[in-house]
Amino acid sequence: MFHEIPKLDKKGLGDFGLLMATFIALVFGLILPLLWGHNLPLFPWIIAGILAVLALLIPRSLAPIYQGWMRVAQVLAWINSRFILGLIFFLIVTPMALIMKIIKRDPLKRKFEFRLETYRVSSQIKNKVSMEKPY
């Protein structure tokens, strides 16, 4: 169901730590409190600071955090893909199929016709100019 999470090198873990520190500081320490009209909290800035220091000084210490984050991401991706694809199917594909069935539209021409000798559709012969500029 889930793929193996690749191991990151020292630089990759450092980049991950700095990215997470920036995200936590901006989203939870600045944007959300301002949107909701709250005072700026100190806790997200502390977490962001710890992550940034670890990313710069000891990036390998972020490996367990990275592994956990990727496991959560895999679960969310699995759920989201099924949910989104299900919504697309039931909200777009199914109504289109029902409408086409109601108006008796068959774009694949699957209906059996006894009087036809063949179902082959001849293609148009292209001239040389159309091959020089296909688009």
Stockholm file with secondary structure:
# STOCKHOLM 1.0

chainA/1-135         MFHEIPKLDKKGLGDFGLLMATFIALVFGLILPLLWGHNLPLFPWIIAGILAVLALLIPRSLAPIYQGWMRVAQVLAWINSRFILGLIFFLIVTPMALIMKIIKRDPLKRKFEFRLETYRVSSQIKNKVSMEKPY
#=GR chainA/1-135 SS CCCCCCCCCHHHHHHHHHHHHHHIIIIIIIIHHHHHTCCCCSHHHHHHHHHHHHHHHCGGGGHHHHHHHHHHHHHHHHHHHHHHHHHHIIIIIHHHHHHHHHTTCCTTCCSCCTTCSCCCCCCCCCCHHHHHSCC
#=GC SS_cons         CCCCCCCCCHHHHHHHHHHHHHHIIIIIIIIHHHHHTCCCCSHHHHHHHHHHHHHHHCGGGGHHHHHHHHHHHHHHHHHHHHHHHHHHIIIIIHHHHHHHHHTTCCTTCCSCCTTCSCCCCCCCCCCHHHHHSCC
//
